Amino acid sequence: MLILALAAALLYGTADFLGGAAARRASPAAVIVATVPAGAVAVLAVIAVIAVAHGGPLVAFGGWASAGWAAAGGIVGTAGLIAFYKGFATAPMSVVAPVSALVSTVLPVGVAMTDGERLTVPVIAGAIICLAAIVMVSAEKGTDPAKSAHKLRGLGYGIVAGAAFGLFFLFLKNAGHTGVLWPVAVQRLAGTAVALAAFAIIRPARGAVISKRLLPIALASGVLDSAANLCYVLATRLGMFGLAVVITSLYPGATVLLARFVLRERMRVLQPAGLVLAAAGIILVSV
């Protein structure tokens, strides 16, 4: 379970890095309308290949209840992504990112605890350390004082996006009880409908477009995001849901590292310290 959750975090972080890089030069609506359908096509292609080759439980449909949970996850997940990018466009990232990460973690973990999951003391300590690491690796440079008035708006967007992501984690976990690939495919298809609707509304007012040069980056982001969803579903099937969410939510660390080595962005003192803290937390939850 730990390996799969870490893989999900790495893939989510990489997908966010690519999507964010594309969104710097194009409208977030244009990026979303490329990434979400790309993920759906990728998962459907994998299903087709496996079904033709040998079938098996990976491509089992799982039933309509599973499809319903997956569709709900696709709707709230894409809505959360829209709020996430909107927050980045209108408020300090240093407010939006950590708030959304924390809310998206606390909500499903709270549900897991309510459902009776019991954690050992080292695991609880490791989870708390991981939550602190999420905030630290999401830290951004100080914002212009002129933008301080937007921090309250950023708090709102962060809460909305985080709540949507938390519900997404919860819904996709429920969908994954009786299926693996199909829940991810249904989730992406439902998300595609939301993305297309948002694009149709925003494009006339904002002229949302994405260039041919940025399109491959956006498509790669969507494919990696779907792969992350698959790893997350498998992680929740093999271990405790709350712990899988905490580990998966370390994805900002991958984004920070890619920004450092690919874009040559300088890291704040808190960010490498947060990565070290995340490693410590992972060690604790794995013992």
Secondary structure by P-SEA (a helix, b strand, c coil): caaaaaaaaaaaaaaaaaaaaaaacccaaaaaaaaaaaaaaaaaaaaaaaaacccccccccccaaaaaaaaaaaaaaaaaaaaaaaaaaccccccaaaaaaaaacaaaaaaaaaacccccaaaaaaaaaaaaaaaaaacccccccccccaaaaaaaaaaaaaaaaaaaaaaaaaaaccccaaaaaaaaaaaaaaaaaaaaaccccccccccccaaaaaaaaaaaaaaaaaaaaaaaacccaaaaaaaaacaaaaaaaaaaccccccccaaaaaaaaaaaaaaaaaac
